[in-house]
Amino acid sequence: SYMRKVAEASRVPVLNMQCDIDHPFQTLADLMTIREEYGKNLRGLKIAVSWAYAPSYAKPMSVPQGLITLMPRFGIDVVLAHPPEYTLMKSEVEYAKKAARESGTKFEVVDNMDDAFKGADIVYPKSWGIESLFHNPQEALEISKKYKHWICDEQKMKLTKKNSIYMHCLPADRGYEVTDAVIDGTHSRVFPEAENRLHTSKSVMALTM
């Protein structure tokens, strides 16, 4: 809401490059990457948006929240996976459910990474912090250590569709969030995804300025 208040007081366009709730420029680039891979009709595709372990405690929630609220609107079924402690903001989860209902897509929350990856066309495993513990790093780190097995590796990729793609907003924590074999392998689209940040940002600026 504070972004809208800033925009109301501004005489020029206000572009949200990332806030605590959303990362719209990243998710636009993600959507472009998916459309480059699968075409404009994305209905019936499944994306697994999953928490992944990382040694730092306070990675933002904005990317996963942006993904779960945007992708259903373009026909993509979303499965959100995270350990019990790593819930996203209730308002964003409710918005994702609403977007899925209105778009005729599916939105599901599971507590197992394998379940989310099964049959997925797109996987987006990324770490994020526990909202209530952003100011208590020691406790947050202790909790995260229980879930070091939440890593995107070749075994988990075998659960996905044969031609599935791996995505990450970068920088990824190699050896924690994802193995080298996956991020450097044939499933990975992280470099086209990063390039598309430029193209989508230019497009938004061209439309608003």
N, C-alpha and C positions, 0 to 999 in steps of 0.2 A: 504493500500500500504506500510505503514511503516513496517508491519510485514514481507512482502516479502523482503524488503531491509535488514532487520535484518537476514533473512534466507540466503540471497545471500552472506552475509559476514561471515556466520558461517560454521564451519567445522563439526558440529554435528546437528542433527535434531532440529528444532525450533517448538515447539508445542504451539499453541495459546490456553491458558487456559481461556481467555476471553479478548476481547478488546472492544472499544467503539462501534464497528459495529456488531460484531458477538460473539457468545458463542458456538463454534462448539462441545466442549465436552458435554455440556448440551444437545444440540439438538440431538446428537448421542444417549445419554442415553434416551431421550424422544422417539426417533424412536425405540429403543430396547424395551421400555416399551409398545409401541403401537403394535409392532409385537408380543410380548408375549401375548397380549390380543386378537388380531385379526388374527394372522398368517402372513405369508410372503406376501400374496396378499392383498394389502391395497387399490387397485383401487376402487373408488366409496365411500370410507369413507369421512366424512366431519369433519374437525377440525375448531372450532371457536377460533381464537386467539383474545382475547379481552382485552382492557384496563380496569382496575378496580381502584377504588379509594383507596388511601392510604394517611395518614397524612404527610408523608415525600414527598419532592418535586422532588428529583433528582435521582429516581431509573433509572438504565440503560435501554437503548433501545435494547441491544444486544440480549437478549433472544427472544423477539417477532420477531426481524429481522431475527434471525437464523431460527426460525420456518417457517416463510412465504417463505423463500428462499429454505429450504431443503424439506419440506413436499410435495410440488407439484412434485418433482423429483421421489417420491416413490408412485405416483398415488393417493395422498390424495388431495381432494378439500379443499381449504382454504378460509375462510371468516374472514377478518380482521375488527374488530370493535373498534372504538374510537371516543371520542368527537372531534369536528372540530379542536381544538387547539393541539391535541395530535398526529399529523401526524408523521409517521416514516420517516427516511431518504429517500429522493426521489430515490437515486441510488438503495437502497435495494428493494423498492416497484417495481421499473422498472425491477429489476432482478427477483423478484417473478413472475411478469407478463410473462416475457420471459420463465422462467422455466415451468410455467403452459402451455404456448402455445406449447413448445417443448415436453411436457410430455402428452399432451392431457387431462389436468386436468383444474379445474376451480379456478380462483382467483378473489375474490370480496371484495370491501371495503364498509362498511356500517357505519352509525353513530348512531346505536341503538343496544344495547347489546341483547335485546330480539330477534331481527331479526337474529343476528348471531347464537344464541343458538337454534333456531327452527330447529329440525331435525338433530342436530349435534350428531356425534358419540363420539367426543372428545371435551372437552372444556378446554381452557387454559387461564383463566382470570388473568391478572397480571398488576400491575401498572408500568408506566414508565413516565419519565419527559418530559417537553417541551424543545426541543433542544435549541431553541433561548433564553430560560430563565434560563438555568443552573446557570448563574451568577446573577440572579435576583430572589432570593428565595421568597421574600415577594409577588411579583406579581404572581409567579407561585402558591403559596399556596392559594391566593385569587381565582384564576381561578379554582383550583381543588375543592374548596368547593362547586362549582355549581354542581358537579357531584358525590355527596356522595351516590346517589342511584345506582351508577354503582358497585354493589356488587353481587357476586355469591351466591345466596341463594336457598332454596328449591323450591321456585316458579319458578325461572329461570331454574333450573334443570328439572322441569316438562315439559319444552319446548323441551328438548332434546330427543333422542331415549331412549327407556326403559332401555337398557343395556349400556348407555353411561358412559364414564369415565371422571373424573375430574383430571386435572394435574396442578402442580405448581413446579417451580424449587426450591422453599423454600429459605429462610424462608418466609412464607406468613403472611401478616398482618391480623390476626384473628379479625373478627368484622368489618373490613374495606373492604379488598379485597374479603373475603369469610367468611361465617358463620361457626361456629363450627359444625353444623349439616351436612354441606356438606363435609368439609375437614376431618371429622372423620367418615363420613358415608360410605355407600356401594359403592357409585360411585368413591370414592377417590382411587387414585393409587400413592399418593405422596411418600410412603415409598418404594415400589418396584422401583419407579423412582429414588429415591435418591440412593438406592443400586446399580442401574445400572450405576451410575456415576463411580463406582469402576471398574466394568467389562469392560465398553467401554474404559475407560482410560488405563487399563492394555492391552487391545487388541491393541490400537493405539501404545502404547510404544513397544509392542512385534513386531509389524510390522515395526517399524522405527528405532529400536535400536539394 
